[in-house]
């Protein structure tokens, strides 16, 4: 009989204040680890962490706490697993940084999330899988339909790499067993943004038989990524209760979260101060956006739902759209992005479909402010290089 550990994808979200966290001065990780016994670390995808940060994760969590960590985007999105581009050295560096977690017995898995554009290429994938350290567990999340083949899954199984089961609009919510562990991610099913979604009890109940069946022969690690408004911890506890595993502390927390939102109207995206700062003008966002993007790209932008906004304040916007990074600095006046089409549109100071999709997903006041504030002569449209000096 395997163990089931469920938690959230990250724990440091602004809109969890008051909803999940009571004391603003207490360490969020310490408070989180009193409720859940596992967490998925997403910050490692954007930058290689300082050693002291990793030591802190190991030190300030209970002895039985477990982490999964997301592999850095340099390997998955920029070099796309190509060994010839030095991925082996990058992987070694990343795994070395995770040693404190591994030595503390707290590292259960490294998540390899691929960009949606990455198709299954057996030779490239096989070369990458062959350099994975045998003393670590890995889980691979593909987001392209070319991976939905027996050949792809057999290759992962040959290297004991888990196929990530996902609950999202693009791929079927199936558990394909390719490892001695099972890895599940609930992204949400939001119409505008996947992650801004609250699962119903019926939607979650459909997962219970699958989890129970798989737990008969494997350990299960699952993470909720629908983090807006504290939906992730609430839905995670919902599933734990359906499994008969919820603790009194978790039940109390779920009641606290649901009670907080009773009688409240939730905004589409958390930071309310942005939309409060800017007056509503007559021109709508689509009209303003059409000055930066052609009709074809705008139409494609409307269809994009895989949008995650990590930071949204008066100084900057940091987001991930279909696996591509977008960094907008409202003070220094530049936009960094990394899709192929951006290389062409940026030269003309125009938007690609991914930035168009982000503008459509922002709160209306925030999107309008950004679009009205961009002066092509004063702003830089540049290629994202993965450097940390944008912070």
C-alpha atoms as a printed R data frame, in Angstrom:
    type eleno elety resid chain resno       x      y       z
1   ATOM     1    CA   UNK     A     1   0.000  0.000   0.000
2   ATOM     2    CA   UNK     A     2   1.474  3.323  -1.068
3   ATOM     3    CA   UNK     A     3   1.229  6.703   0.624
4   ATOM     4    CA   UNK     A     4  -0.760  9.643  -0.717
5   ATOM     5    CA   UNK     A     5   0.630 13.132  -0.193
6   ATOM     6    CA   UNK     A     6  -1.284 16.117  -1.518
7   ATOM     7    CA   UNK     A     7  -0.337 19.781  -1.342
8   ATOM     8    CA   UNK     A     8  -0.089 22.966  -3.385
9   ATOM     9    CA   UNK     A     9   2.146 24.266  -6.157
10  ATOM    10    CA   UNK     A    10   3.877 26.984  -4.181
11  ATOM    11    CA   UNK     A    11   2.897 28.681  -0.945
12  ATOM    12    CA   UNK     A    12   3.894 32.345  -1.265
13  ATOM    13    CA   UNK     A    13   0.927 34.053  -2.917
14  ATOM    14    CA   UNK     A    14  -0.276 37.539  -2.130
15  ATOM    15    CA   UNK     A    15  -3.952 36.626  -2.237
16  ATOM    16    CA   UNK     A    16  -3.461 33.924   0.408
17  ATOM    17    CA   UNK     A    17  -2.939 36.642   3.018
18  ATOM    18    CA   UNK     A    18  -5.884 36.681   5.449
19  ATOM    19    CA   UNK     A    19  -7.401 33.752   3.534
20  ATOM    20    CA   UNK     A    20  -4.778 31.118   4.416
21  ATOM    21    CA   UNK     A    21  -2.210 32.999   6.491
22  ATOM    22    CA   UNK     A    22  -3.253 34.588   9.772
23  ATOM    23    CA   UNK     A    23   0.038 36.149  10.862
24  ATOM    24    CA   UNK     A    24   1.726 38.313   8.235
25  ATOM    25    CA   UNK     A    25   5.007 38.253  10.171
26  ATOM    26    CA   UNK     A    26   5.288 34.461  10.333
27  ATOM    27    CA   UNK     A    27   7.215 32.492   7.725
28  ATOM    28    CA   UNK     A    28   4.726 31.418   5.081
29  ATOM    29    CA   UNK     A    29   6.469 28.086   4.576
30  ATOM    30    CA   UNK     A    30   6.377 27.363   8.288
31  ATOM    31    CA   UNK     A    31   2.656 28.177   8.431
32  ATOM    32    CA   UNK     A    32   1.959 26.167   5.274
33  ATOM    33    CA   UNK     A    33   3.823 23.112   6.582
34  ATOM    34    CA   UNK     A    34   1.569 22.960   9.642
35  ATOM    35    CA   UNK     A    35  -1.369 22.230   7.307
36  ATOM    36    CA   UNK     A    36   0.181 20.172   4.485
37  ATOM    37    CA   UNK     A    37   2.978 17.598   4.434
38  ATOM    38    CA   UNK     A    38   4.227 18.301   0.907
39  ATOM    39    CA   UNK     A    39   4.729 21.221  -1.483
40  ATOM    40    CA   UNK     A    40   5.816 21.745  -5.055
41  ATOM    41    CA   UNK     A    41   8.449 24.440  -5.549
42  ATOM    42    CA   UNK     A    42   7.930 26.444  -8.740
43  ATOM    43    CA   UNK     A    43  10.434 29.263  -8.157
44  ATOM    44    CA   UNK     A    44  13.272 26.938  -9.196
45  ATOM    45    CA   UNK     A    45  11.847 27.003 -12.721
46  ATOM    46    CA   UNK     A    46  12.654 30.706 -13.091
47  ATOM    47    CA   UNK     A    47  16.055 30.864 -11.429
48  ATOM    48    CA   UNK     A    48  18.626 28.611  -9.824
49  ATOM    49    CA   UNK     A    49  18.156 29.183  -6.074
50  ATOM    50    CA   UNK     A    50  20.897 30.346  -3.759
51  ATOM    51    CA   UNK     A    51  22.234 27.499  -1.585
52  ATOM    52    CA   UNK     A    52  21.028 29.243   1.568
53  ATOM    53    CA   UNK     A    53  17.456 29.230   0.284
54  ATOM    54    CA   UNK     A    54  17.534 25.467  -0.230
55  ATOM    55    CA   UNK     A    55  19.015 24.940   3.232
56  ATOM    56    CA   UNK     A    56  16.131 27.018   4.602
57  ATOM    57    CA   UNK     A    57  13.542 24.830   2.888
58  ATOM    58    CA   UNK     A    58  15.098 21.792   4.530
59  ATOM    59    CA   UNK     A    59  15.625 23.367   7.925
60  ATOM    60    CA   UNK     A    60  12.332 25.149   8.524
61  ATOM    61    CA   UNK     A    61   9.933 22.340   7.682
62  ATOM    62    CA   UNK     A    62   8.926 19.316   9.792
63  ATOM    63    CA   UNK     A    63  11.076 16.207   9.605
64  ATOM    64    CA   UNK     A    64   8.468 14.277   7.616
65  ATOM    65    CA   UNK     A    65   7.790 17.102   5.124
66  ATOM    66    CA   UNK     A    66   8.421 16.354   1.433
67  ATOM    67    CA   UNK     A    67   9.204 18.620  -1.526
68  ATOM    68    CA   UNK     A    68   8.943 18.268  -5.272
69  ATOM    69    CA   UNK     A    69  10.921 20.856  -7.226
70  ATOM    70    CA   UNK     A    70  10.424 22.136 -10.750
71  ATOM    71    CA   UNK     A    71  13.444 21.848 -13.038
72  ATOM    72    CA   UNK     A    72  14.850 25.133 -14.294
73  ATOM    73    CA   UNK     A    73  13.494 26.518 -17.566
74  ATOM    74    CA   UNK     A    74  17.026 26.862 -18.968
75  ATOM    75    CA   UNK     A    75  16.992 23.093 -19.429
76  ATOM    76    CA   UNK     A    76  13.376 22.559 -20.456
77  ATOM    77    CA   UNK     A    77  12.344 25.693 -22.333
78  ATOM    78    CA   UNK     A    78  15.511 27.370 -23.599
79  ATOM    79    CA   UNK     A    79  17.681 24.353 -24.427
80  ATOM    80    CA   UNK     A    80  14.701 21.979 -24.744
81  ATOM    81    CA   UNK     A    81  16.609 18.988 -23.310
82  ATOM    82    CA   UNK     A    82  19.311 19.118 -26.027
83  ATOM    83    CA   UNK     A    83  22.450 17.469 -24.680
84  ATOM    84    CA   UNK     A    84  24.605 19.273 -27.265
85  ATOM    85    CA   UNK     A    85  23.688 22.595 -25.631
86  ATOM    86    CA   UNK     A    86  25.221 21.684 -22.280
87  ATOM    87    CA   UNK     A    87  22.089 20.388 -20.591
88  ATOM    88    CA   UNK     A    88  24.145 17.770 -18.734
89  ATOM    89    CA   UNK     A    89  26.130 20.437 -16.874
90  ATOM    90    CA   UNK     A    90  22.972 22.440 -16.162
91  ATOM    91    CA   UNK     A    91  21.226 19.379 -14.752
92  ATOM    92    CA   UNK     A    92  24.228 18.515 -12.592
93  ATOM    93    CA   UNK     A    93  24.277 22.062 -11.210
94  ATOM    94    CA   UNK     A    94  20.559 21.957 -10.444
95  ATOM    95    CA   UNK     A    95  20.696 18.574  -8.706
96  ATOM    96    CA   UNK     A    96  23.733 19.652  -6.704
97  ATOM    97    CA   UNK     A    97  21.764 22.636  -5.387
98  ATOM    98    CA   UNK     A    98  19.009 20.262  -4.248
99  ATOM    99    CA   UNK     A    99  21.429 18.172  -2.157
100 ATOM   100    CA   UNK     A   100  20.314 19.672   1.194
101 ATOM   101    CA   UNK     A   101  16.757 18.524   0.519
102 ATOM   102    CA   UNK     A   102  17.913 15.116  -0.660
103 ATOM   103    CA   UNK     A   103  20.218 14.574   2.312
104 ATOM   104    CA   UNK     A   104  17.421 15.588   4.697
105 ATOM   105    CA   UNK     A   105  15.156 12.981   3.098
106 ATOM   106    CA   UNK     A   106  12.785 15.708   1.929
107 ATOM   107    CA   UNK     A   107  13.232 15.617  -1.855
108 ATOM   108    CA   UNK     A   108  10.757 13.214  -3.444
109 ATOM   109    CA   UNK     A   109  10.760 14.284  -7.087
110 ATOM   110    CA   UNK     A   110  12.062 16.722  -9.691
111 ATOM   111    CA   UNK     A   111   9.355 17.926 -12.069
112 ATOM   112    CA   UNK     A   112  10.359 18.290 -15.721
113 ATOM   113    CA   UNK     A   113   7.670 20.453 -17.342
114 ATOM   114    CA   UNK     A   114   8.057 20.861 -21.093
115 ATOM   115    CA   UNK     A   115   6.780 23.763 -23.219
116 ATOM   116    CA   UNK     A   116   3.626 23.155 -25.296
117 ATOM   117    CA   UNK     A   117   5.592 23.521 -28.524
118 ATOM   118    CA   UNK     A   118   7.935 20.635 -27.697
119 ATOM   119    CA   UNK     A   119   6.965 17.565 -29.684
120 ATOM   120    CA   UNK     A   120   8.062 14.042 -28.851
121 ATOM   121    CA   UNK     A   121  11.414 13.275 -30.464
122 ATOM   122    CA   UNK     A   122  12.612  9.895 -29.286
123 ATOM   123    CA   UNK     A   123  16.342 10.379 -29.799
124 ATOM   124    CA   UNK     A   124  16.470 13.699 -27.961
125 ATOM   125    CA   UNK     A   125  14.299 12.487 -25.081
126 ATOM   126    CA   UNK     A   126  16.232  9.227 -24.744
127 ATOM   127    CA   UNK     A   127  19.553 11.070 -24.537
128 ATOM   128    CA   UNK     A   128  18.170 13.296 -21.791
129 ATOM   129    CA   UNK     A   129  16.631 10.456 -19.789
130 ATOM   130    CA   UNK     A   130  19.930  8.576 -19.858
131 ATOM   131    CA   UNK     A   131  21.743 11.353 -17.960
132 ATOM   132    CA   UNK     A   132  19.208 11.577 -15.122
133 ATOM   133    CA   UNK     A   133  20.774 10.681 -11.747
134 ATOM   134    CA   UNK     A   134  19.515  7.224 -10.721
135 ATOM   135    CA   UNK     A   135  19.237  8.207  -7.048
136 ATOM   136    CA   UNK     A   136  16.505 10.796  -7.751
137 ATOM   137    CA   UNK     A   137  12.903 10.508  -8.872
138 ATOM   138    CA   UNK     A   138  11.797 12.487 -11.924
139 ATOM   139    CA   UNK     A   139   8.336 13.228 -13.312
140 ATOM   140    CA   UNK     A   140   7.799 14.570 -16.830
141 ATOM   141    CA   UNK     A   141   4.875 16.799 -17.802
142 ATOM   142    CA   UNK     A   142   4.427 17.077 -21.546
143 ATOM   143    CA   UNK     A   143   1.943 19.509 -23.073
144 ATOM   144    CA   UNK     A   144   1.930 18.393 -26.680
145 ATOM   145    CA   UNK     A   145  -0.330 15.693 -28.119
146 ATOM   146    CA   UNK     A   146   2.557 13.990 -29.942
147 ATOM   147    CA   UNK     A   147   3.497 12.483 -26.570
148 ATOM   148    CA   UNK     A   148   0.213 10.568 -26.298
149 ATOM   149    CA   UNK     A   149   1.731  7.371 -27.686
150 ATOM   150    CA   UNK     A   150   2.823  4.019 -26.305
151 ATOM   151    CA   UNK     A   151   6.316  4.697 -27.642
152 ATOM   152    CA   UNK     A   152   6.686  7.832 -25.519
153 ATOM   153    CA   UNK     A   153   5.279  6.243 -22.384
154 ATOM   154    CA   UNK     A   154   7.341  3.089 -22.794
155 ATOM   155    CA   UNK     A   155  10.474  5.218 -23.057
156 ATOM   156    CA   UNK     A   156   9.614  6.983 -19.806
157 ATOM   157    CA   UNK     A   157   8.860  3.641 -18.153
158 ATOM   158    CA   UNK     A   158  12.232  2.253 -19.262
159 ATOM   159    CA   UNK     A   159  13.884  5.020 -17.229
160 ATOM   160    CA   UNK     A   160  11.429  4.944 -14.285
161 ATOM   161    CA   UNK     A   161  10.271  8.509 -15.009
162 ATOM   162    CA   UNK     A   162   6.711  9.277 -13.948
163 ATOM   163    CA   UNK     A   163   4.258 10.634 -16.503
164 ATOM   164    CA   UNK     A   164   2.523 13.601 -14.885
165 ATOM   165    CA   UNK     A   165  -1.250 13.226 -14.814
166 ATOM   166    CA   UNK     A   166  -2.895 16.614 -15.322
167 ATOM   167    CA   UNK     A   167  -6.307 18.134 -14.819
168 ATOM   168    CA   UNK     A   168  -6.445 20.926 -17.393
169 ATOM   169    CA   UNK     A   169  -8.369 21.798 -20.577
170 ATOM   170    CA   UNK     A   170  -5.782 20.601 -23.134
171 ATOM   171    CA   UNK     A   171  -4.992 16.990 -22.243
172 ATOM   172    CA   UNK     A   172  -7.093 14.074 -20.950
173 ATOM   173    CA   UNK     A   173  -7.049 13.574 -17.141
174 ATOM   174    CA   UNK     A   174  -5.550 10.092 -17.274
175 ATOM   175    CA   UNK     A   175  -3.035  8.418 -15.011
176 ATOM   176    CA   UNK     A   176  -0.450  6.535 -17.072
177 ATOM   177    CA   UNK     A   177   1.803  4.539 -14.788
178 ATOM   178    CA   UNK     A   178   5.444  4.719 -15.965
179 ATOM   179    CA   UNK     A   179   7.246  4.806 -12.616
180 ATOM   180    CA   UNK     A   180   7.131  3.492  -9.076
181 ATOM   181    CA   UNK     A   181   5.526  6.814  -8.094
182 ATOM   182    CA   UNK     A   182   2.450  8.620  -9.425
183 ATOM   183    CA   UNK     A   183   2.526 12.403  -9.920
184 ATOM   184    CA   UNK     A   184  -0.647 14.485 -10.376
185 ATOM   185    CA   UNK     A   185  -1.143 18.228 -11.002
186 ATOM   186    CA   UNK     A   186  -4.482 20.031 -10.871
187 ATOM   187    CA   UNK     A   187  -4.092 23.206 -12.966
188 ATOM   188    CA   UNK     A   188  -7.741 24.275 -13.084
189 ATOM   189    CA   UNK     A   189 -10.241 24.609 -15.899
190 ATOM   190    CA   UNK     A   190 -10.759 28.373 -16.048
191 ATOM   191    CA   UNK     A   191 -12.146 29.847 -19.254
192 ATOM   192    CA   UNK     A   192  -9.901 32.902 -19.186
193 ATOM   193    CA   UNK     A   193  -7.060 31.552 -17.074
194 ATOM   194    CA   UNK     A   194  -6.831 27.913 -16.101
195 ATOM   195    CA   UNK     A   195  -5.412 28.609 -12.665
196 ATOM   196    CA   UNK     A   196  -8.179 31.010 -11.637
197 ATOM   197    CA   UNK     A   197 -10.613 28.181 -11.030
198 ATOM   198    CA   UNK     A   198 -12.440 26.622  -8.100
199 ATOM   199    CA   UNK     A   199 -13.123 22.912  -8.559
200 ATOM   200    CA   UNK     A   200 -16.566 21.642  -7.636
201 ATOM   201    CA   UNK     A   201 -16.944 18.642  -5.346
202 ATOM   202    CA   UNK     A   202 -18.242 16.577  -8.270
203 ATOM   203    CA   UNK     A   203 -15.205 17.405 -10.417
204 ATOM   204    CA   UNK     A   204 -12.856 16.361  -7.635
205 ATOM   205    CA   UNK     A   205 -14.844 13.254  -6.745
206 ATOM   206    CA   UNK     A   206 -14.038 11.805 -10.183
207 ATOM   207    CA   UNK     A   207 -10.388 11.562  -9.107
208 ATOM   208    CA   UNK     A   208 -10.987  9.577  -5.916
209 ATOM   209    CA   UNK     A   209 -11.329  6.082  -7.477
210 ATOM   210    CA   UNK     A   210  -8.202  6.694  -9.579
211 ATOM   211    CA   UNK     A   211  -6.147  7.784  -6.579
212 ATOM   212    CA   UNK     A   212  -7.327  4.893  -4.434
213 ATOM   213    CA   UNK     A   213  -6.561  2.373  -7.154
214 ATOM   214    CA   UNK     A   214  -3.082  3.716  -7.855
215 ATOM   215    CA   UNK     A   215  -2.222  3.949  -4.158
216 ATOM   216    CA   UNK     A   216  -2.532  0.173  -3.904
217 ATOM   217    CA   UNK     A   217   0.836 -0.195  -5.610
218 ATOM   218    CA   UNK     A   218   2.528  3.224  -5.699
219 ATOM   219    CA   UNK     A   219   3.196  6.361  -3.689
220 ATOM   220    CA   UNK     A   220   1.179  9.318  -4.977
221 ATOM   221    CA   UNK     A   221   2.255 12.960  -4.952
222 ATOM   222    CA   UNK     A   222  -0.319 15.500  -6.085
223 ATOM   223    CA   UNK     A   223  -0.336 19.294  -6.220
224 ATOM   224    CA   UNK     A   224  -3.018 21.898  -6.808
225 ATOM   225    CA   UNK     A   225  -1.903 24.796  -9.001
226 ATOM   226    CA   UNK     A   226  -5.213 26.734  -9.064
227 ATOM   227    CA   UNK     A   227  -3.757 29.134  -6.544
228 ATOM   228    CA   UNK     A   228  -5.870 32.258  -7.065
229 ATOM   229    CA   UNK     A   229  -7.960 33.309  -4.034
230 ATOM   230    CA   UNK     A   230  -6.742 30.350  -1.989
231 ATOM   231    CA   UNK     A   231  -8.598 27.878  -4.195
232 ATOM   232    CA   UNK     A   232  -5.644 25.452  -4.192
233 ATOM   233    CA   UNK     A   233  -5.493 24.699  -0.452
234 ATOM   234    CA   UNK     A   234  -9.282 24.537  -0.215
235 ATOM   235    CA   UNK     A   235  -9.633 22.076  -3.108
236 ATOM   236    CA   UNK     A   236  -6.667 20.060  -1.874
237 ATOM   237    CA   UNK     A   237  -8.338 19.606   1.498
238 ATOM   238    CA   UNK     A   238 -11.569 18.687  -0.298
239 ATOM   239    CA   UNK     A   239  -9.793 15.732  -1.913
240 ATOM   240    CA   UNK     A   240  -8.068 14.731   1.314
241 ATOM   241    CA   UNK     A   241 -11.435 14.648   3.060
242 ATOM   242    CA   UNK     A   242 -12.968 12.539   0.276
243 ATOM   243    CA   UNK     A   243 -10.082 10.115   0.758
244 ATOM   244    CA   UNK     A   244 -10.708 10.045   4.503
245 ATOM   245    CA   UNK     A   245  -7.274 11.562   5.162
246 ATOM   246    CA   UNK     A   246  -8.035 15.149   6.212
247 ATOM   247    CA   UNK     A   247  -6.726 16.189   9.633
248 ATOM   248    CA   UNK     A   248  -8.704 18.390  12.064
249 ATOM   249    CA   UNK     A   249  -6.316 21.259  11.245
250 ATOM   250    CA   UNK     A   250  -7.029 20.877   7.540
251 ATOM   251    CA   UNK     A   251 -10.796 20.778   8.067
252 ATOM   252    CA   UNK     A   252 -10.559 23.926  10.151
253 ATOM   253    CA   UNK     A   253  -8.479 25.625   7.446
254 ATOM   254    CA   UNK     A   254 -10.946 24.735   4.713
255 ATOM   255    CA   UNK     A   255 -13.783 26.173   6.790
256 ATOM   256    CA   UNK     A   256 -11.717 29.307   7.302
257 ATOM   257    CA   UNK     A   257 -11.104 29.730   3.558
258 ATOM   258    CA   UNK     A   258 -14.688 29.092   2.480
259 ATOM   259    CA   UNK     A   259 -15.972 31.291   5.295
260 ATOM   260    CA   UNK     A   260 -13.676 34.122   4.233
261 ATOM   261    CA   UNK     A   261 -15.157 34.236   0.748
262 ATOM   262    CA   UNK     A   262 -18.784 33.990   1.798
263 ATOM   263    CA   UNK     A   263 -20.528 37.132   0.714
264 ATOM   264    CA   UNK     A   264 -17.448 38.376  -1.135
265 ATOM   265    CA   UNK     A   265 -17.110 38.831  -4.886
266 ATOM   266    CA   UNK     A   266 -13.717 37.582  -6.067
267 ATOM   267    CA   UNK     A   267 -11.808 39.602  -8.620
268 ATOM   268    CA   UNK     A   268 -10.399 37.849 -11.677
269 ATOM   269    CA   UNK     A   269  -6.840 38.524 -10.539
270 ATOM   270    CA   UNK     A   270  -5.652 39.329  -7.061
271 ATOM   271    CA   UNK     A   271  -3.974 42.753  -6.821
272 ATOM   272    CA   UNK     A   272  -6.934 45.106  -6.584
273 ATOM   273    CA   UNK     A   273  -4.807 48.206  -6.138
274 ATOM   274    CA   UNK     A   274  -3.866 48.326  -9.815
275 ATOM   275    CA   UNK     A   275  -7.392 48.578 -11.128
276 ATOM   276    CA   UNK     A   276  -8.182 51.078  -8.374
277 ATOM   277    CA   UNK     A   277  -5.315 53.332  -9.439
278 ATOM   278    CA   UNK     A   278  -6.450 53.929 -12.982
279 ATOM   279    CA   UNK     A   279  -9.653 55.499 -14.215
280 ATOM   280    CA   UNK     A   280 -11.869 53.638 -16.622
281 ATOM   281    CA   UNK     A   281 -11.554 55.218 -20.046
282 ATOM   282    CA   UNK     A   282 -13.934 54.956 -22.966
283 ATOM   283    CA   UNK     A   283 -11.720 52.756 -25.127
284 ATOM   284    CA   UNK     A   284 -11.902 49.106 -24.144
285 ATOM   285    CA   UNK     A   285  -8.863 46.840 -23.861
286 ATOM   286    CA   UNK     A   286  -9.424 45.162 -27.227
287 ATOM   287    CA   UNK     A   287  -9.470 48.504 -29.017
288 ATOM   288    CA   UNK     A   288  -6.266 49.612 -27.316
289 ATOM   289    CA   UNK     A   289  -4.651 46.235 -27.938
290 ATOM   290    CA   UNK     A   290  -5.399 46.388 -31.649
291 ATOM   291    CA   UNK     A   291  -2.840 49.178 -31.881
292 ATOM   292    CA   UNK     A   292  -0.108 46.707 -30.946
293 ATOM   293    CA   UNK     A   293  -1.213 43.440 -32.525
294 ATOM   294    CA   UNK     A   294  -2.641 42.409 -35.891
295 ATOM   295    CA   UNK     A   295  -6.082 40.842 -36.240
296 ATOM   296    CA   UNK     A   296  -4.771 37.318 -36.833
297 ATOM   297    CA   UNK     A   297  -2.592 37.273 -33.723
298 ATOM   298    CA   UNK     A   298  -5.358 38.887 -31.672
299 ATOM   299    CA   UNK     A   299  -7.750 36.128 -32.668
300 ATOM   300    CA   UNK     A   300  -5.202 33.499 -31.624
301 ATOM   301    CA   UNK     A   301  -4.606 35.372 -28.369
302 ATOM   302    CA   UNK     A   302  -8.287 35.027 -27.481
303 ATOM   303    CA   UNK     A   303  -7.962 31.232 -27.636
304 ATOM   304    CA   UNK     A   304  -5.070 30.984 -25.170
305 ATOM   305    CA   UNK     A   305  -6.082 29.876 -21.677
306 ATOM   306    CA   UNK     A   306  -2.806 28.593 -20.209
307 ATOM   307    CA   UNK     A   307  -1.898 31.845 -18.449
308 ATOM   308    CA   UNK     A   308  -0.355 32.173 -15.010
309 ATOM   309    CA   UNK     A   309   0.310 35.594 -13.483
310 ATOM   310    CA   UNK     A   310   2.951 35.472 -10.753
311 ATOM   311    CA   UNK     A   311   3.365 39.171  -9.994
312 ATOM   312    CA   UNK     A   312   1.097 42.107 -10.744
313 ATOM   313    CA   UNK     A   313   1.798 45.417  -9.060
314 ATOM   314    CA   UNK     A   314   2.608 49.035  -9.799
315 ATOM   315    CA   UNK     A   315   6.172 48.230 -10.904
316 ATOM   316    CA   UNK     A   316   6.063 45.020 -12.889
317 ATOM   317    CA   UNK     A   317   4.098 42.131 -14.325
318 ATOM   318    CA   UNK     A   318   5.588 38.636 -14.372
319 ATOM   319    CA   UNK     A   319   3.644 35.890 -16.120
320 ATOM   320    CA   UNK     A   320   3.842 32.570 -17.896
321 ATOM   321    CA   UNK     A   321   1.759 32.079 -21.050
322 ATOM   322    CA   UNK     A   322   1.750 28.589 -22.568
323 ATOM   323    CA   UNK     A   323   5.137 27.917 -21.030
324 ATOM   324    CA   UNK     A   324   6.689 31.171 -22.279
325 ATOM   325    CA   UNK     A   325   7.863 33.850 -19.868
326 ATOM   326    CA   UNK     A   326   6.776 37.483 -19.966
327 ATOM   327    CA   UNK     A   327   8.383 40.192 -17.836
328 ATOM   328    CA   UNK     A   328   7.015 43.738 -18.110
329 ATOM   329    CA   UNK     A   329   8.867 46.432 -16.164
330 ATOM   330    CA   UNK     A   330   6.542 49.414 -15.856
331 ATOM   331    CA   UNK     A   331   9.210 51.623 -14.278
332 ATOM   332    CA   UNK     A   332  12.209 50.905 -16.503
333 ATOM   333    CA   UNK     A   333   9.910 50.569 -19.529
334 ATOM   334    CA   UNK     A   334  10.815 47.284 -21.133
335 ATOM   335    CA   UNK     A   335   9.173 43.985 -22.061
336 ATOM   336    CA   UNK     A   336  11.056 40.674 -22.058
337 ATOM   337    CA   UNK     A   337   9.595 37.609 -23.738
338 ATOM   338    CA   UNK     A   338  10.934 34.434 -25.325
339 ATOM   339    CA   UNK     A   339   8.673 32.979 -28.014
340 ATOM   340    CA   UNK     A   340   9.866 32.680 -31.615
341 ATOM   341    CA   UNK     A   341   7.285 35.082 -33.004
342 ATOM   342    CA   UNK     A   342   8.391 37.751 -30.515
343 ATOM   343    CA   UNK     A   343  11.755 37.946 -32.287
344 ATOM   344    CA   UNK     A   344   9.887 39.242 -35.326
345 ATOM   345    CA   UNK     A   345   7.219 41.413 -33.725
346 ATOM   346    CA   UNK     A   346   9.563 43.006 -31.175
347 ATOM   347    CA   UNK     A   347  11.611 44.609 -33.944
348 ATOM   348    CA   UNK     A   348   8.474 46.479 -35.013
349 ATOM   349    CA   UNK     A   349   7.447 47.222 -31.397
350 ATOM   350    CA   UNK     A   350   4.371 45.049 -31.794
351 ATOM   351    CA   UNK     A   351   2.932 42.201 -29.693
352 ATOM   352    CA   UNK     A   352   2.852 38.480 -30.338
353 ATOM   353    CA   UNK     A   353  -0.199 36.384 -29.441
354 ATOM   354    CA   UNK     A   354   1.197 35.481 -26.002
355 ATOM   355    CA   UNK     A   355   1.520 39.085 -24.856
356 ATOM   356    CA   UNK     A   356  -1.866 39.769 -26.403
357 ATOM   357    CA   UNK     A   357  -3.334 36.919 -24.357
358 ATOM   358    CA   UNK     A   358  -1.759 38.312 -21.191
359 ATOM   359    CA   UNK     A   359  -3.285 41.743 -21.808
360 ATOM   360    CA   UNK     A   360  -6.708 40.154 -22.252
361 ATOM   361    CA   UNK     A   361  -6.282 38.203 -19.008
362 ATOM   362    CA   UNK     A   362  -5.267 41.178 -16.847
363 ATOM   363    CA   UNK     A   363  -7.821 43.153 -14.843
364 ATOM   364    CA   UNK     A   364  -9.339 45.677 -17.225
365 ATOM   365    CA   UNK     A   365  -7.936 48.724 -15.444
366 ATOM   366    CA   UNK     A   366  -4.452 47.233 -15.284
367 ATOM   367    CA   UNK     A   367  -4.423 46.214 -18.951
368 ATOM   368    CA   UNK     A   368  -5.654 49.617 -20.028
369 ATOM   369    CA   UNK     A   369  -2.997 51.357 -17.957
370 ATOM   370    CA   UNK     A   370  -0.200 49.265 -19.483
371 ATOM   371    CA   UNK     A   371  -1.414 49.751 -23.035
372 ATOM   372    CA   UNK     A   372  -1.927 53.476 -22.623
373 ATOM   373    CA   UNK     A   373   1.443 53.866 -20.925
374 ATOM   374    CA   UNK     A   374   3.552 52.244 -23.634
375 ATOM   375    CA   UNK     A   375   5.362 54.734 -25.842
376 ATOM   376    CA   UNK     A   376   7.162 52.864 -28.607
377 ATOM   377    CA   UNK     A   377   9.978 55.401 -28.720
378 ATOM   378    CA   UNK     A   378  10.665 55.097 -24.993
379 ATOM   379    CA   UNK     A   379  10.056 51.380 -24.417
380 ATOM   380    CA   UNK     A   380  12.340 48.442 -25.218
381 ATOM   381    CA   UNK     A   381  10.924 45.179 -26.567
382 ATOM   382    CA   UNK     A   382  13.648 42.576 -25.941
383 ATOM   383    CA   UNK     A   383  14.281 38.844 -25.996
384 ATOM   384    CA   UNK     A   384  14.198 37.076 -22.643
385 ATOM   385    CA   UNK     A   385  17.590 35.438 -22.036
386 ATOM   386    CA   UNK     A   386  16.982 33.730 -18.712
387 ATOM   387    CA   UNK     A   387  19.266 36.121 -16.850
388 ATOM   388    CA   UNK     A   388  18.392 36.986 -13.305
389 ATOM   389    CA   UNK     A   389  19.428 40.640 -13.643
390 ATOM   390    CA   UNK     A   390  15.883 41.617 -14.640
391 ATOM   391    CA   UNK     A   391  14.886 41.461 -10.988
